[in-house]
Amino acid sequence: MEQTPNDEISLKELIDKAKEWFNYLLSQWKIIVIAGIIGAVLGLAYSFSKKPIYTASLSFALEDEKSGGGLGGALGLASSFGFDLGGGGGSIFTGSNLNELFKSRSMVEQTLLTPVTYQGKSISLAEMYIQEQEWRKNWENKPQFANIQFPAEANRKNFTRVHDSIMGVMYDNISKTGLSVGQKDKKIAIITIDVNSTNELFAKYFTEALVKNVSDFYVDTKSKKARQNMAILQRQTDSVRGALNGAITGVAVANDNTFMLNPALNVRRTPSARRQVDVQANTAILTELVKQSELAKVTLRKETPLIQVIDQPILPLKKEKFGKAKGIVLGGILAGFLTVLFLIVRRIFKSLA
């Protein structure tokens, strides 16, 4: 009867195989040690060349009132007269939407064009970033980049394709690795912004400028409708007040023309009576418009959100440096591991040859 070959490896054979590999690697200890030393030296050199990373953190709370209560009733009364004062509008910049606004390209690029004082000169944050990355050294042999400048508060519409490409690279670098926005706890309505950079001042300036730009944009957008309605009411109020003043003057003129008038000629008192009607009508309209204007001012204050900064980045910033001991240990371990792996693969190929 033919026996089936047993392909299973016994525990004893497995232990013997492990000893064989151990003895082989032990015989190559000099190569492994030398590789580890070389890796440790390279890790130490890397720790010297690696710039420290500075982190600027800023946290703020957002107070955004909602319509309701007595003011909600007042807004309902105003709407019955045909006035839309902007109350009750939805909030598009809440939660994750607000976080994404901080990371949007328009906000980041607008922040990069913010003027700052650096080394005694007023430059944009974009120029400060270019200097830190030492890009201009690489642009010396590239004519299309030779005269590229990013002045502070420049008009974005005047940028060329080259400007756009450079701004795109800066945006990608900052948004993917240098900028994080979020809430540390979902139960707490406090948003924290962290900006990482190898330049301590850039991290601080960029964080503060980004929050200011987003805050201004957010407040302008949220209160835009209420401001427009208040401006319309103000123009209407001024127009009616002018008409009322004209009617009052007309009454006085008409009364002067009919002074000591013969009672038999009362028909000549008609212009004065008409002017009196205009005065009464314009007075009633102006009174209502003044009420609506005051209510619009209350609505504008309500629709204007409050962004309260809690913690600002303060120098010196938190610094994360690749330590020398860490470089030596990691470099040695990585080099030793790769050497062991190379020796194992080489022996396997030799055994198969």
FISEBA-752429 format. One record per residue (C-alpha): residue number from 1; x, y, z. Coordinates in Angstrom, 1 decimal, m for minus. Layout:
BEGIN
{num->NUM&X->X&Y->Y&Z->Z}
...
***
This chain:
BEGIN
{num->1&X->0.0&Y->0.0&Z->0.0}
{num->2&X->1.5&Y->3.3&Z->m1.1}
{num->3&X->2.0&Y->5.9&Z->1.7}
{num->4&X->1.1&Y->9.5&Z->1.3}
{num->5&X->4.1&Y->11.9&Z->1.9}
{num->6&X->3.7&Y->14.0&Z->5.0}
{num->7&X->4.2&Y->17.7&Z->4.2}
{num->8&X->3.7&Y->18.9&Z->7.7}
{num->9&X->6.7&Y->20.3&Z->9.6}
{num->10&X->7.2&Y->19.0&Z->13.1}
{num->11&X->8.0&Y->21.3&Z->16.1}
{num->12&X->11.5&Y->19.9&Z->16.3}
{num->13&X->12.2&Y->20.7&Z->12.7}
{num->14&X->10.9&Y->24.2&Z->13.1}
{num->15&X->13.1&Y->24.8&Z->16.1}
{num->16&X->16.1&Y->23.4&Z->14.2}
{num->17&X->15.4&Y->25.7&Z->11.3}
{num->18&X->15.2&Y->28.7&Z->13.6}
{num->19&X->18.5&Y->27.8&Z->15.2}
{num->20&X->20.0&Y->27.5&Z->11.8}
{num->21&X->18.9&Y->31.0&Z->10.8}
{num->22&X->20.0&Y->32.4&Z->14.1}
{num->23&X->23.4&Y->30.9&Z->13.8}
{num->24&X->23.7&Y->32.3&Z->10.2}
{num->25&X->22.7&Y->35.8&Z->11.3}
{num->26&X->25.1&Y->35.5&Z->14.3}
{num->27&X->27.9&Y->34.7&Z->11.9}
{num->28&X->27.2&Y->37.9&Z->10.1}
{num->29&X->27.2&Y->40.1&Z->13.2}
{num->30&X->30.0&Y->42.3&Z->12.0}
{num->31&X->28.1&Y->43.3&Z->8.9}
{num->32&X->24.9&Y->43.9&Z->11.0}
{num->33&X->26.8&Y->46.0&Z->13.6}
{num->34&X->28.6&Y->48.1&Z->10.9}
{num->35&X->25.3&Y->48.7&Z->9.2}
{num->36&X->23.8&Y->49.7&Z->12.5}
{num->37&X->26.6&Y->52.2&Z->13.2}
{num->38&X->26.3&Y->53.7&Z->9.8}
{num->39&X->22.6&Y->54.0&Z->10.3}
{num->40&X->23.1&Y->55.7&Z->13.7}
{num->41&X->25.5&Y->58.2&Z->12.1}
{num->42&X->23.0&Y->59.0&Z->9.4}
{num->43&X->20.2&Y->59.3&Z->11.9}
{num->44&X->22.4&Y->61.8&Z->13.9}
{num->45&X->23.1&Y->63.8&Z->10.8}
{num->46&X->19.4&Y->63.9&Z->10.0}
{num->47&X->18.6&Y->65.2&Z->13.5}
{num->48&X->21.1&Y->68.1&Z->12.9}
{num->49&X->19.6&Y->68.9&Z->9.4}
{num->50&X->16.0&Y->68.6&Z->10.4}
{num->51&X->14.4&Y->71.9&Z->11.4}
{num->52&X->12.2&Y->72.0&Z->14.4}
{num->53&X->8.4&Y->72.3&Z->13.9}
{num->54&X->6.6&Y->75.1&Z->15.7}
{num->55&X->2.9&Y->74.9&Z->16.4}
{num->56&X->0.7&Y->78.0&Z->16.8}
{num->57&X->m2.6&Y->77.3&Z->18.4}
{num->58&X->m5.6&Y->79.6&Z->18.6}
{num->59&X->m9.0&Y->78.8&Z->20.1}
{num->60&X->m12.3&Y->80.7&Z->19.9}
{num->61&X->m16.0&Y->80.4&Z->20.8}
{num->62&X->m18.7&Y->81.3&Z->18.4}
{num->63&X->m21.9&Y->82.9&Z->19.6}
{num->64&X->m24.6&Y->83.0&Z->17.0}
{num->65&X->m28.1&Y->84.1&Z->18.3}
{num->66&X->m31.2&Y->82.5&Z->16.8}
{num->67&X->m34.5&Y->84.3&Z->16.3}
{num->68&X->m37.1&Y->83.7&Z->18.9}
{num->69&X->m38.9&Y->85.1&Z->22.0}
{num->70&X->m40.1&Y->88.7&Z->22.0}
{num->71&X->m37.8&Y->89.7&Z->19.1}
{num->72&X->m39.3&Y->86.9&Z->17.0}
{num->73&X->m42.7&Y->88.3&Z->17.6}
{num->74&X->m41.5&Y->91.8&Z->16.7}
{num->75&X->m40.1&Y->90.5&Z->13.5}
{num->76&X->m43.4&Y->88.8&Z->12.7}
{num->77&X->m45.1&Y->92.2&Z->13.2}
{num->78&X->m42.7&Y->93.9&Z->10.9}
{num->79&X->m43.3&Y->91.2&Z->8.2}
{num->80&X->m47.0&Y->92.0&Z->8.4}
{num->81&X->m46.2&Y->95.5&Z->7.0}
{num->82&X->m44.2&Y->93.9&Z->4.2}
{num->83&X->m40.7&Y->94.5&Z->5.7}
{num->84&X->m38.2&Y->91.6&Z->5.7}
{num->85&X->m35.6&Y->92.5&Z->8.3}
{num->86&X->m33.4&Y->89.4&Z->7.8}
{num->87&X->m34.4&Y->87.5&Z->10.9}
{num->88&X->m34.7&Y->83.7&Z->11.0}
{num->89&X->m32.1&Y->83.1&Z->8.3}
{num->90&X->m30.4&Y->79.7&Z->8.2}
{num->91&X->m26.8&Y->79.3&Z->9.3}
{num->92&X->m24.6&Y->77.9&Z->6.5}
{num->93&X->m21.4&Y->78.2&Z->8.5}
{num->94&X->m21.9&Y->75.8&Z->11.4}
{num->95&X->m20.0&Y->72.7&Z->12.5}
{num->96&X->m17.9&Y->71.1&Z->9.8}
{num->97&X->m18.9&Y->73.9&Z->7.3}
{num->98&X->m17.1&Y->76.5&Z->9.4}
{num->99&X->m14.1&Y->74.2&Z->9.7}
{num->100&X->m13.9&Y->73.8&Z->5.9}
{num->101&X->m14.2&Y->77.6&Z->5.5}
{num->102&X->m10.9&Y->77.9&Z->7.4}
{num->103&X->m9.3&Y->75.4&Z->5.0}
{num->104&X->m10.8&Y->76.9&Z->1.8}
{num->105&X->m8.3&Y->78.0&Z->m0.8}
{num->106&X->m9.8&Y->81.6&Z->m1.0}
{num->107&X->m9.3&Y->82.1&Z->2.8}
{num->108&X->m5.8&Y->80.6&Z->2.8}
{num->109&X->m4.7&Y->82.7&Z->m0.2}
{num->110&X->m6.2&Y->85.8&Z->1.2}
{num->111&X->m4.3&Y->85.2&Z->4.4}
{num->112&X->m1.0&Y->84.6&Z->2.5}
{num->113&X->m1.4&Y->88.1&Z->1.0}
{num->114&X->m1.7&Y->89.7&Z->4.4}
{num->115&X->1.1&Y->92.2&Z->5.2}
{num->116&X->3.3&Y->91.5&Z->8.2}
{num->117&X->6.5&Y->93.1&Z->9.5}
{num->118&X->9.4&Y->90.6&Z->9.2}
{num->119&X->13.1&Y->91.5&Z->9.7}
{num->120&X->12.3&Y->95.2&Z->9.7}
{num->121&X->10.4&Y->95.0&Z->6.3}
{num->122&X->6.7&Y->94.9&Z->5.5}
{num->123&X->6.1&Y->91.9&Z->3.3}
{num->124&X->3.3&Y->89.4&Z->2.6}
{num->125&X->3.0&Y->86.1&Z->4.3}
{num->126&X->3.5&Y->84.5&Z->0.9}
{num->127&X->6.9&Y->86.1&Z->0.5}
{num->128&X->7.8&Y->85.1&Z->4.1}
{num->129&X->6.8&Y->81.5&Z->3.2}
{num->130&X->8.9&Y->81.6&Z->0.0}
{num->131&X->12.0&Y->82.9&Z->2.0}
{num->132&X->11.6&Y->80.2&Z->4.6}
{num->133&X->11.4&Y->77.4&Z->2.0}
{num->134&X->14.3&Y->78.9&Z->0.1}
{num->135&X->12.5&Y->78.6&Z->m3.2}
{num->136&X->14.2&Y->81.7&Z->m4.8}
{num->137&X->17.5&Y->79.8&Z->m4.8}
{num->138&X->15.9&Y->77.2&Z->m7.0}
{num->139&X->14.3&Y->79.9&Z->m9.2}
{num->140&X->17.6&Y->81.6&Z->m10.1}
{num->141&X->18.0&Y->79.4&Z->m13.3}
{num->142&X->14.3&Y->79.6&Z->m14.2}
{num->143&X->13.5&Y->82.8&Z->m16.1}
{num->144&X->9.7&Y->82.4&Z->m15.7}
{num->145&X->10.1&Y->82.6&Z->m11.9}
{num->146&X->12.9&Y->85.3&Z->m11.7}
{num->147&X->10.6&Y->88.3&Z->m11.3}
{num->148&X->7.7&Y->86.7&Z->m9.5}
{num->149&X->6.6&Y->88.8&Z->m6.5}
{num->150&X->3.7&Y->88.5&Z->m4.1}
{num->151&X->3.1&Y->92.0&Z->m2.7}
{num->152&X->0.9&Y->92.5&Z->0.4}
{num->153&X->m2.8&Y->93.0&Z->m0.4}
{num->154&X->m2.2&Y->92.5&Z->m4.1}
{num->155&X->m5.2&Y->92.1&Z->m6.4}
{num->156&X->m5.7&Y->88.4&Z->m6.9}
{num->157&X->m7.3&Y->89.0&Z->m10.3}
{num->158&X->m4.0&Y->90.4&Z->m11.7}
{num->159&X->m2.0&Y->87.2&Z->m11.0}
{num->160&X->m0.6&Y->85.3&Z->m13.9}
{num->161&X->m0.7&Y->81.5&Z->m14.4}
{num->162&X->2.7&Y->81.3&Z->m12.7}
{num->163&X->1.5&Y->83.1&Z->m9.7}
{num->164&X->m1.5&Y->80.8&Z->m9.5}
{num->165&X->0.7&Y->77.7&Z->m9.7}
{num->166&X->2.9&Y->78.9&Z->m6.9}
{num->167&X->m0.1&Y->79.9&Z->m4.8}
{num->168&X->m1.5&Y->76.4&Z->m5.4}
{num->169&X->1.6&Y->74.7&Z->m4.1}
{num->170&X->1.7&Y->76.9&Z->m1.0}
{num->171&X->m2.0&Y->76.2&Z->m0.4}
{num->172&X->m1.5&Y->72.4&Z->m0.8}
{num->173&X->1.5&Y->72.4&Z->1.6}
{num->174&X->m0.3&Y->74.4&Z->4.2}
{num->175&X->m3.7&Y->72.8&Z->4.0}
{num->176&X->m2.5&Y->69.2&Z->4.0}
{num->177&X->0.3&Y->69.3&Z->6.5}
{num->178&X->0.4&Y->72.6&Z->8.2}
{num->179&X->m3.2&Y->73.5&Z->9.1}
{num->180&X->m5.7&Y->71.6&Z->11.2}
{num->181&X->m9.1&Y->72.9&Z->12.4}
{num->182&X->m11.5&Y->71.1&Z->14.7}
{num->183&X->m13.2&Y->70.8&Z->18.1}
{num->184&X->m11.3&Y->68.9&Z->20.7}
{num->185&X->m14.6&Y->67.7&Z->22.2}
{num->186&X->m17.9&Y->67.7&Z->20.3}
{num->187&X->m19.7&Y->68.6&Z->23.4}
{num->188&X->m17.8&Y->71.9&Z->23.7}
{num->189&X->m18.4&Y->74.6&Z->21.2}
{num->190&X->m14.8&Y->75.8&Z->21.1}
{num->191&X->m12.9&Y->75.6&Z->17.8}
{num->192&X->m9.1&Y->75.2&Z->17.9}
{num->193&X->m6.8&Y->76.1&Z->15.0}
{num->194&X->m3.3&Y->74.6&Z->14.8}
{num->195&X->m0.7&Y->75.8&Z->12.3}
{num->196&X->2.6&Y->74.0&Z->11.9}
{num->197&X->5.7&Y->75.6&Z->10.4}
{num->198&X->9.5&Y->75.6&Z->10.6}
{num->199&X->9.3&Y->79.4&Z->11.0}
{num->200&X->8.0&Y->80.3&Z->14.4}
{num->201&X->6.8&Y->83.8&Z->13.4}
{num->202&X->5.1&Y->82.5&Z->10.2}
{num->203&X->3.1&Y->80.1&Z->12.3}
{num->204&X->2.0&Y->82.8&Z->14.7}
{num->205&X->1.2&Y->85.5&Z->12.0}
{num->206&X->m0.6&Y->83.1&Z->9.7}
{num->207&X->m2.8&Y->81.8&Z->12.5}
{num->208&X->m3.9&Y->85.3&Z->13.6}
{num->209&X->m4.4&Y->86.5&Z->10.1}
{num->210&X->m6.4&Y->83.5&Z->9.0}
{num->211&X->m8.8&Y->83.8&Z->12.0}
{num->212&X->m9.3&Y->87.5&Z->11.3}
{num->213&X->m10.0&Y->87.0&Z->7.6}
{num->214&X->m12.5&Y->84.2&Z->8.3}
{num->215&X->m14.1&Y->86.1&Z->11.1}
{num->216&X->m14.6&Y->89.2&Z->8.9}
{num->217&X->m16.0&Y->87.1&Z->6.0}
{num->218&X->m18.3&Y->85.2&Z->8.4}
{num->219&X->m19.7&Y->88.3&Z->10.1}
{num->220&X->m20.2&Y->90.1&Z->6.8}
{num->221&X->m22.0&Y->87.1&Z->5.2}
{num->222&X->m24.2&Y->86.5&Z->8.2}
{num->223&X->m25.3&Y->90.1&Z->8.6}
{num->224&X->m25.4&Y->91.0&Z->4.9}
{num->225&X->m29.2&Y->90.6&Z->4.5}
{num->226&X->m29.9&Y->92.6&Z->7.7}
{num->227&X->m27.5&Y->95.4&Z->6.6}
{num->228&X->m29.1&Y->95.6&Z->3.2}
{num->229&X->m32.6&Y->95.9&Z->4.6}
{num->230&X->m31.6&Y->98.5&Z->7.1}
{num->231&X->m30.0&Y->100.6&Z->4.3}
{num->232&X->m33.3&Y->100.4&Z->2.4}
{num->233&X->m35.3&Y->101.5&Z->5.4}
{num->234&X->m32.9&Y->104.3&Z->6.0}
{num->235&X->m33.2&Y->105.6&Z->2.4}
{num->236&X->m37.0&Y->105.4&Z->2.6}
{num->237&X->m37.0&Y->107.2&Z->6.0}
{num->238&X->m34.9&Y->110.0&Z->4.6}
{num->239&X->m37.1&Y->110.3&Z->1.5}
{num->240&X->m40.3&Y->110.5&Z->3.5}
{num->241&X->m38.7&Y->113.0&Z->6.0}
{num->242&X->m37.8&Y->115.2&Z->3.0}
{num->243&X->m41.4&Y->115.0&Z->1.7}
{num->244&X->m42.8&Y->115.8&Z->5.1}
{num->245&X->m40.5&Y->118.9&Z->5.4}
{num->246&X->m41.7&Y->120.0&Z->2.0}
{num->247&X->m45.3&Y->119.6&Z->3.0}
{num->248&X->m44.9&Y->121.6&Z->6.2}
{num->249&X->m43.2&Y->124.4&Z->4.2}
{num->250&X->m46.1&Y->124.2&Z->1.7}
{num->251&X->m48.7&Y->124.6&Z->4.5}
{num->252&X->m46.9&Y->127.7&Z->5.7}
{num->253&X->m46.7&Y->129.2&Z->2.2}
{num->254&X->m50.4&Y->128.5&Z->1.6}
{num->255&X->m51.3&Y->130.1&Z->4.9}
{num->256&X->m49.3&Y->133.2&Z->4.1}
{num->257&X->m51.1&Y->133.4&Z->0.7}
{num->258&X->m54.5&Y->133.3&Z->2.4}
{num->259&X->m53.8&Y->135.7&Z->5.3}
{num->260&X->m56.7&Y->138.2&Z->5.8}
{num->261&X->m58.5&Y->136.5&Z->3.0}
{num->262&X->m62.1&Y->137.5&Z->2.3}
{num->263&X->m64.4&Y->134.7&Z->3.9}
{num->264&X->m66.3&Y->134.6&Z->0.6}
{num->265&X->m63.2&Y->133.3&Z->m1.2}
{num->266&X->m62.6&Y->130.0&Z->0.8}
{num->267&X->m61.8&Y->128.2&Z->m2.3}
{num->268&X->m58.3&Y->129.7&Z->m2.1}
{num->269&X->m57.8&Y->127.8&Z->1.2}
{num->270&X->m57.8&Y->124.5&Z->m0.7}
{num->271&X->m54.0&Y->124.3&Z->m1.3}
{num->272&X->m53.4&Y->124.7&Z->2.5}
{num->273&X->m55.9&Y->121.9&Z->3.3}
{num->274&X->m54.2&Y->119.6&Z->0.8}
{num->275&X->m50.8&Y->120.3&Z->2.3}
{num->276&X->m52.3&Y->119.5&Z->5.7}
{num->277&X->m53.3&Y->116.1&Z->4.4}
{num->278&X->m49.8&Y->115.5&Z->3.0}
{num->279&X->m48.3&Y->116.5&Z->6.4}
{num->280&X->m50.6&Y->114.1&Z->8.3}
{num->281&X->m50.0&Y->111.2&Z->5.8}
{num->282&X->m46.2&Y->111.7&Z->5.7}
{num->283&X->m46.1&Y->112.0&Z->9.5}
{num->284&X->m47.8&Y->108.6&Z->9.9}
{num->285&X->m45.6&Y->107.0&Z->7.3}
{num->286&X->m42.4&Y->108.5&Z->8.9}
{num->287&X->m43.5&Y->107.3&Z->12.4}
{num->288&X->m43.8&Y->103.8&Z->11.1}
{num->289&X->m40.6&Y->103.9&Z->9.2}
{num->290&X->m38.7&Y->105.2&Z->12.2}
{num->291&X->m40.1&Y->102.2&Z->14.2}
{num->292&X->m39.0&Y->99.8&Z->11.6}
{num->293&X->m35.6&Y->101.4&Z->11.3}
{num->294&X->m35.0&Y->101.0&Z->15.0}
{num->295&X->m36.2&Y->97.4&Z->14.8}
{num->296&X->m33.8&Y->96.8&Z->11.9}
{num->297&X->m30.9&Y->98.0&Z->14.0}
{num->298&X->m31.8&Y->95.5&Z->16.7}
{num->299&X->m32.1&Y->92.8&Z->14.1}
{num->300&X->m28.7&Y->93.7&Z->12.7}
{num->301&X->m27.1&Y->93.4&Z->16.1}
{num->302&X->m28.8&Y->90.1&Z->16.5}
{num->303&X->m27.7&Y->88.8&Z->13.1}
{num->304&X->m24.1&Y->89.9&Z->13.7}
{num->305&X->m22.3&Y->86.9&Z->15.4}
{num->306&X->m19.7&Y->87.3&Z->18.1}
{num->307&X->m16.4&Y->85.5&Z->17.6}
{num->308&X->m14.6&Y->85.5&Z->20.9}
{num->309&X->m11.0&Y->84.5&Z->20.9}
{num->310&X->m10.0&Y->82.6&Z->24.0}
{num->311&X->m6.4&Y->81.6&Z->23.5}
{num->312&X->m3.9&Y->83.3&Z->21.1}
{num->313&X->m0.5&Y->82.0&Z->20.1}
{num->314&X->2.1&Y->83.4&Z->22.4}
{num->315&X->5.9&Y->83.3&Z->21.8}
{num->316&X->7.8&Y->81.0&Z->22.3}
{num->317&X->5.6&Y->78.5&Z->20.5}
{num->318&X->5.5&Y->74.8&Z->21.2}
{num->319&X->8.5&Y->73.2&Z->19.5}
{num->320&X->8.8&Y->69.7&Z->18.3}
{num->321&X->12.4&Y->68.8&Z->17.4}
{num->322&X->13.8&Y->65.5&Z->16.1}
{num->323&X->16.2&Y->64.7&Z->18.9}
{num->324&X->19.8&Y->63.4&Z->18.5}
{num->325&X->19.2&Y->60.3&Z->20.7}
{num->326&X->16.1&Y->59.6&Z->18.7}
{num->327&X->18.0&Y->59.9&Z->15.4}
{num->328&X->20.8&Y->57.6&Z->16.6}
{num->329&X->18.4&Y->54.9&Z->17.9}
{num->330&X->16.0&Y->54.9&Z->15.0}
{num->331&X->18.8&Y->55.1&Z->12.4}
{num->332&X->20.7&Y->52.2&Z->14.0}
{num->333&X->17.6&Y->50.0&Z->14.3}
{num->334&X->16.3&Y->50.7&Z->10.8}
{num->335&X->19.7&Y->50.1&Z->9.2}
{num->336&X->20.2&Y->46.9&Z->11.2}
{num->337&X->16.7&Y->45.6&Z->10.3}
{num->338&X->17.2&Y->46.3&Z->6.6}
{num->339&X->20.6&Y->44.6&Z->6.7}
{num->340&X->19.1&Y->41.5&Z->8.4}
{num->341&X->16.3&Y->41.5&Z->5.8}
{num->342&X->18.9&Y->41.7&Z->3.0}
{num->343&X->20.9&Y->38.8&Z->4.4}
{num->344&X->17.9&Y->36.6&Z->4.7}
{num->345&X->16.7&Y->37.3&Z->1.1}
{num->346&X->20.2&Y->36.8&Z->m0.3}
{num->347&X->20.5&Y->33.4&Z->1.4}
{num->348&X->17.1&Y->32.3&Z->0.2}
{num->349&X->18.0&Y->33.2&Z->m3.4}
{num->350&X->21.3&Y->31.3&Z->m3.0}
{num->351&X->19.5&Y->28.2&Z->m1.8}
{num->352&X->17.1&Y->28.3&Z->m4.7}
{num->353&X->19.8&Y->28.8&Z->m7.3}
***
